Amino acid sequence: MKLSTANPADIRRALLLREEIALLDLRHEAAFATGHPLFAANMAVDRIAIEAEVRLPRKDVPVVLYDDGEGLVAAGAERLVALGYTGVSTLDGDLKAWRAVGYELFEDVNSYSKAFGELVEARRHTPSFSADEVAKLIAAEANIVILDVRRFDEYATMNIPGSVSVPGAELVLRAGQAAPDPDTTIIVNCAGRTRSIIGTQSLINAGAPNKVRALRNGTIGWTLARHTLAHGADRRGTMGSFEGGPANARDVAYRAGVRHIGANEMPALVAETNRTLYRFDVRDAEEYTAGHLPGFRHYPGGQLVQETDMAAPVRGARILLTDDKGVRADMTASWLAQMGWEAYVLQGGYDGTLEVGPPLVLPKPDPAHRYRRPYEGTDVADRAMQAYLDWEYGLVDQLRRDGTHGFYVI
């Protein structure tokens, strides 16, 4: 099969001009995590049949494939073409060419979401407490509540003692119930840094009346400080925003450049078939299962901000969010817009016919091919956790050197 080629400068130009491009790394995730361009998305060659039509909804989208000399590109191109993709090309010289011209390579997974989180902290000076400070507050039975913004399964595996599960996009919607006393200090944690930074700044941006602090370095920092994690907790925050929260969330989205459209305007957006449109329902899985708008894939808002490359590998695409209460969509869209996405929120639409059924869940990859995150599980070595934190601390400088991100912080 004869394919057209793109060189590193072509790809960089497309990114800077906000043109649609899916730069796909065909290696397994563990190899992808050793180094890749900032906006590359991982789609292992043996996962194309499973993932492509979900993650690449427009069949004529420009797709550039690469590996690192493993010889995966021909097979990857053949599989995409067989599925009907017509814009497939290859990176001329593979990843070696990217290195040769001196462009940046980013390690780990979800790298640009994590880099964005570091930029938010650097620009907004997001306030935080150390693990020792939080431990002292717990011991003193201080007026605090600790909100864990990870997925519930992550929270249940290991968590800060006494913490409550409130996944990231739910914070503004549930903080009023979690901390009804404005004198209660809210402490937001995740496993490492990104989700706690974004969660803390979400509450600050939306005008929460409480003092809000991130737990610096999350459960990693807690573990490195020799504090004990709890396991098996099932505490979940209930719905109830603080006064003015929903209106403030709408204002945050407006300031970030999010566009709001009605149900009668959505068909015009869908009809523009020369653009990729991702449609995500950012509520929790139970709400989605009970009734959702046709055509919308479930992706909880906090995870969408954390895993944008997994959810939407076409950089330059449009993203339309829905949420029957609006708050979660507004807050999620505000972050996506700051990450350079053309973000929309759908207003209304829930008075019509809804589909009922669970979210689409793609089969998991072979565990042998998966990158083991340094913040997963309970048996991670201190050295690996510290190295991970050190890597995150360097991401802002790496963004500056790369120069393609287009991020801004309101």
C-alpha positions in Angstrom: 0.0 0.0 0.0 1.4 3.4 -1.0 0.7 6.1 1.6 1.4 9.8 1.6 3.9 11.0 4.3 4.0 13.9 6.6 7.3 15.3 8.1 7.6 16.6 11.7 7.3 20.2 10.4 4.0 19.4 8.7 2.6 18.0 11.9 3.8 21.0 14.0 2.3 23.4 11.5 -1.1 21.6 11.7 -1.0 21.8 15.5 -0.1 25.5 15.6 -2.9 26.3 13.0 -5.5 24.3 15.0 -6.1 22.0 12.0 -7.6 18.6 12.7 -5.0 15.9 13.0 -4.9 12.5 14.7 -1.3 11.6 15.4 -1.4 8.0 16.4 1.3 6.0 18.1 0.9 2.4 17.1 3.1 0.9 19.9 1.6 -0.7 23.0 1.0 1.7 25.8 4.1 0.7 27.8 6.3 1.7 24.9 4.2 4.9 24.1 4.8 6.0 27.7 8.6 6.1 27.2 8.3 9.1 24.9 6.0 10.6 22.3 5.0 14.0 20.8 2.8 16.1 23.1 -0.5 15.6 21.2 0.1 12.1 20.0 -2.5 9.5 21.0 -1.9 5.9 21.7 -3.8 3.4 19.5 -1.8 0.1 19.5 -2.0 -1.6 16.1 -3.8 -4.6 17.6 -6.4 -2.3 19.1 -7.4 -0.5 15.9 -10.4 -2.8 15.1 -11.6 -2.3 18.7 -11.1 1.5 19.1 -10.8 3.3 15.8 -14.5 3.8 15.0 -15.2 5.0 18.6 -12.2 7.3 18.9 -12.0 8.5 15.3 -15.7 9.2 14.4 -14.9 11.0 11.0 -13.6 8.6 8.4 -11.9 11.3 6.3 -10.0 12.9 9.2 -6.3 13.4 8.6 -4.5 10.5 10.5 -0.7 10.3 10.8 0.7 7.0 11.9 4.1 6.3 13.5 6.1 3.8 15.5 9.7 3.8 16.6 11.1 1.5 14.0 9.1 -1.6 15.0 7.5 -2.0 11.6 3.9 -1.4 12.7 2.8 1.3 10.3 2.0 -0.8 7.3 -0.3 -3.1 9.3 -1.9 -0.1 11.0 -2.6 1.7 7.8 -4.1 -1.5 6.2 -6.4 -1.9 9.1 -7.6 1.7 9.1 -8.1 1.7 5.4 -10.1 -1.5 5.7 -12.4 0.3 8.1 -13.0 3.1 5.6 -10.5 5.7 6.7 -9.4 7.8 3.7 -6.9 10.3 5.2 -4.2 8.0 6.4 -0.6 9.0 6.1 2.6 8.2 7.9 5.3 10.2 9.8 8.2 10.2 7.4 11.1 8.7 9.3 9.0 7.6 12.3 9.7 8.8 15.8 13.4 9.0 14.9 12.7 11.9 12.6 10.9 13.7 15.4 13.9 13.3 17.6 16.4 14.2 14.9 14.9 17.7 14.4 15.0 18.3 18.1 11.2 18.4 18.9 10.1 17.5 22.4 9.1 14.0 23.5 6.9 13.6 26.5 6.9 10.6 28.8 4.0 8.9 30.6 0.4 8.8 29.5 -2.2 11.6 29.4 0.8 13.9 29.2 -0.7 17.0 27.9 -3.5 17.0 30.5 -1.0 16.6 33.2 1.2 19.4 31.7 -1.9 21.6 31.6 -2.6 20.9 35.3 1.0 22.0 36.1 0.5 25.2 34.1 -2.7 26.0 35.9 -0.9 25.7 39.3 2.0 27.8 38.0 -0.3 30.5 36.7 -2.9 30.6 39.4 -0.7 29.6 42.4 -3.3 27.0 43.3 -3.1 26.7 47.1 -2.2 23.4 48.8 -1.4 21.7 52.0 1.4 19.2 52.5 0.7 15.6 53.7 2.0 16.5 57.1 -0.2 19.5 57.4 -3.3 17.5 56.5 -2.3 14.7 58.9 -2.1 17.2 61.7 -5.5 18.6 60.9 -7.0 15.1 60.9 -5.4 14.3 64.2 -6.7 17.6 65.7 -10.2 16.8 64.5 -10.2 20.2 62.7 -13.2 21.4 60.7 -12.2 19.9 57.4 -13.6 17.6 54.7 -11.3 15.7 52.3 -12.8 15.2 48.8 -11.2 12.5 46.6 -11.7 13.5 43.0 -10.5 10.2 41.3 -12.8 7.5 39.9 -14.6 5.7 42.6 -12.7 2.4 42.0 -9.4 4.3 42.5 -10.8 5.8 45.7 -11.9 2.4 47.1 -8.5 0.9 46.4 -6.7 3.4 48.6 -7.7 6.7 50.1 -6.9 9.3 52.7 -8.5 8.2 56.0 -12.0 9.8 56.3 -12.1 11.1 52.8 -15.2 11.1 50.6 -15.4 10.2 46.9 -16.5 13.2 44.8 -15.2 12.7 41.2 -13.7 15.8 39.7 -16.6 17.3 37.6 -19.0 16.6 40.5 -17.2 19.0 42.9 -19.2 22.2 42.3 -22.4 20.2 42.1 -21.8 18.3 45.5 -19.5 20.6 47.6 -22.5 22.3 49.2 -23.6 19.0 50.7 -20.1 17.8 51.5 -19.2 21.1 53.3 -22.4 23.0 54.2 -20.6 25.1 56.8 -18.6 27.8 54.9 -16.0 27.7 57.7 -15.2 24.1 56.8 -11.9 23.8 54.9 -12.2 21.6 51.8 -9.1 19.6 50.9 -9.1 18.0 47.5 -6.9 15.0 46.7 -6.1 12.6 43.9 -3.3 10.1 43.4 -0.7 12.6 42.3 -1.1 16.2 41.3 -3.3 16.9 38.2 -6.8 16.1 39.3 -6.3 17.7 42.7 -5.0 20.9 41.1 -7.9 21.1 38.6 -10.5 20.2 41.3 -9.2 22.8 43.8 -9.1 25.4 41.1 -12.6 24.5 39.9 -14.0 25.2 43.3 -12.1 28.5 43.6 -13.1 29.5 40.0 -16.7 28.8 40.8 -16.7 30.9 44.0 -17.0 28.3 46.7 -17.4 30.1 50.0 -15.0 27.7 51.8 -11.3 27.8 52.1 -10.1 25.2 49.5 -6.7 23.5 49.4 -5.2 20.7 47.3 -3.4 17.8 49.1 0.0 18.4 47.6 1.1 15.4 45.6 -2.0 13.4 46.6 -1.8 9.8 47.8 1.8 9.7 46.5 2.8 12.5 48.8 0.9 11.0 51.6 2.7 7.7 51.2 6.1 9.3 50.8 5.5 11.2 54.1 5.0 7.8 55.8 1.3 8.3 56.5 -1.1 5.3 56.3 -3.7 5.0 53.5 -7.1 3.4 54.1 -8.6 0.8 51.9 -12.1 -0.3 50.8 -13.9 2.9 51.7 -17.3 3.5 50.1 -18.3 7.1 51.2 -19.8 9.0 48.3 -20.7 12.7 48.3 -24.4 13.5 47.6 -25.7 16.2 45.3 -26.1 19.8 46.5 -24.2 22.8 45.4 -23.2 25.8 47.4 -25.2 29.0 46.9 -24.6 30.4 43.4 -22.6 27.5 42.3 -24.5 26.6 39.1 -24.7 30.3 37.9 -21.0 30.7 38.7 -20.1 27.6 36.8 -21.9 29.0 33.8 -19.9 32.2 34.2 -16.6 30.3 34.4 -17.5 28.5 31.1 -18.3 31.9 29.5 -15.0 33.4 30.6 -13.2 30.4 29.2 -14.8 30.8 25.8 -17.3 27.9 25.9 -20.2 28.2 23.5 -23.7 27.2 24.6 -26.2 25.8 22.1 -29.8 24.6 22.3 -31.2 21.3 21.2 -32.6 22.9 18.0 -29.1 24.2 17.1 -27.2 20.9 17.6 -28.3 19.3 14.3 -26.5 22.1 12.4 -23.3 21.3 14.3 -23.7 17.5 13.7 -24.4 18.2 10.0 -20.9 19.8 9.4 -19.4 16.5 8.4 -16.1 18.2 7.4 -15.3 18.6 11.1 -14.9 16.0 13.8 -17.5 16.3 16.6 -17.1 14.4 19.8 -20.2 14.2 22.0 -19.8 13.3 25.6 -22.3 12.9 28.5 -20.2 13.9 31.6 -22.6 12.8 34.3 -22.0 9.7 36.4 -22.6 6.2 35.0 -25.8 5.6 36.9 -27.4 8.7 35.6 -26.3 7.9 32.0 -27.6 4.4 32.3 -31.0 5.6 33.5 -31.5 7.8 30.4 -29.2 9.7 28.0 -29.3 11.6 24.8 -28.8 9.6 21.6 -25.4 9.9 20.1 -23.6 10.9 23.3 -20.9 8.7 24.7 -20.4 8.5 28.5 -17.2 10.1 29.8 -17.2 11.5 33.4 -16.1 15.1 33.3 -13.1 14.8 35.6 -11.7 11.9 33.7 -12.4 13.6 30.4 -10.1 16.5 31.5 -7.5 14.0 32.7 -7.6 11.7 29.7 -8.5 13.9 26.8 -6.0 12.2 24.5 -7.8 8.9 25.1 -11.3 10.3 24.7 -10.6 12.7 21.8 -7.4 11.8 19.9 -8.3 14.2 17.0 -6.6 17.4 18.0 -8.5 20.4 16.6 -11.8 18.7 16.8 -15.0 20.1 18.4 -16.3 18.7 21.7 -19.9 19.0 22.7 -20.9 18.2 26.3 -24.2 17.4 27.9 -25.4 17.3 31.5 -29.0 17.5 32.6 -28.0 19.9 35.4 -25.5 21.9 33.4 -22.9 22.4 36.2 -20.7 19.5 35.3 -20.7 20.2 31.6 -19.9 23.9 32.2 -17.0 23.2 34.5 -15.6 20.4 32.3 -16.0 22.6 29.1 -14.2 25.5 30.9 -11.1 23.3 31.2 -11.3 21.9 27.7 -11.5 25.4 26.3 -8.5 26.5 28.2 -6.7 23.4 26.8 -7.3 24.8 23.3 -10.4 22.8 22.3 -13.5 24.3 20.6 -15.8 23.4 23.4 -19.6 23.5 23.4 -22.3 22.8 26.0 -25.7 21.6 25.0 -28.5 23.3 26.9 -31.6 21.2 27.5 -32.8 18.3 25.3 -33.8 16.0 28.1 -37.5 16.5 27.6 -37.5 14.3 24.5 -36.9 10.6 24.1 -33.9 9.3 26.0 -32.0 6.1 25.4 -31.6 3.7 28.3 -28.6 1.5 28.8 -25.1 1.3 30.3 -22.1 3.2 28.9 -20.0 1.7 26.1 -16.9 0.1 27.7 -14.1 -0.9 25.4 -12.4 -4.2 26.2 -9.2 -3.6 28.3 -5.8 -4.2 26.7 -3.6 -7.1 27.6 -2.1 -6.2 31.0 1.3 -7.1 29.7 1.1 -4.2 27.3 -0.2 -1.6 29.7 1.9 1.1 31.3 1.8 0.7 35.1 1.2 4.2 36.4 3.4 5.1 39.4 0.4 6.1 41.4 -1.6 2.8 40.9 -1.9 0.0 43.5 -0.5 -0.3 46.9 3.0 -1.7 46.2 4.7 1.1 44.3 8.3 1.8 45.2 9.2 5.2 46.8 11.8 5.8 44.1 9.2 5.4 41.3 6.7 7.7 43.0 9.3 10.4 43.6 10.5 10.1 40.0 7.0 10.6 38.8 6.6 13.8 40.9 9.9 15.1 39.6 8.7 14.5 36.0 5.5 16.4 36.7 7.4 19.3 38.2 9.3 19.7 34.9 6.3 19.7 32.6 5.8 23.5 32.5 9.3 24.0 31.2 8.9 21.3 28.7 5.7 22.9 27.4 7.6 26.1 26.9 10.3 24.3 24.9 7.7 22.5 22.8 5.6 25.5 22.0 2.6 23.8 20.3 0.2 23.6 23.2 -2.0 26.7 22.8 -3.1 26.5 26.4 -4.3 29.5 28.4 -5.5 29.9 32.0 -8.3 32.2 33.0 
